[in-house]
């Protein structure tokens, strides 16, 4: 079903790609340090789910729509940038980094909110779709059968690799954030998180 040598090469490439710091990892680190280990892991899970959506779209050929209707690409890109700016504003305005009822204990937010933020941020990034369209087919051998099925196998592998690496990173970021018991530092985390979201929005808009 999948060429063994190509699959091994794909595994190596996938690990390298996930390890290299990028927008998704920055978001996971920011949410984890701001809201705790569980939130960091849920953010990593959200990124993986968003990646699964993109790989499925690539396997089904839906990404070809960008070629025939370029306005879809720009629309998705601007929607993603707008959502990131919304998250940035929410982070800048957040004054509940520490829960006054618990002394210096960081206030918790819904872990599912972090999950859905990560899903939406990833899904609304059309560059991920374009990347998958360029990356996944390089490891497909048409002589072995269904190209679509091979793409699904490669996509599922990429999602698992992403979660296995980003999940522990999210947990570690959360544990590091829990060491923060100073209100000024906690406020700094909110500002830093907002700055990261702003930078990601700008990057999504201005990058060619």
Secondary structure as UniProt FT lines:
FT   HELIX           4..19
FT   HELIX           23..35
FT   HELIX           37..60
FT   HELIX           62..64
FT   HELIX           65..68
FT   HELIX           70..93
FT   HELIX           100..102
FT   TURN            103..104
FT   HELIX           111..123
FT   HELIX           126..135
FT   HELIX           136..139
FT   HELIX           142..144
FT   HELIX           147..178
FT   HELIX           183..206
//
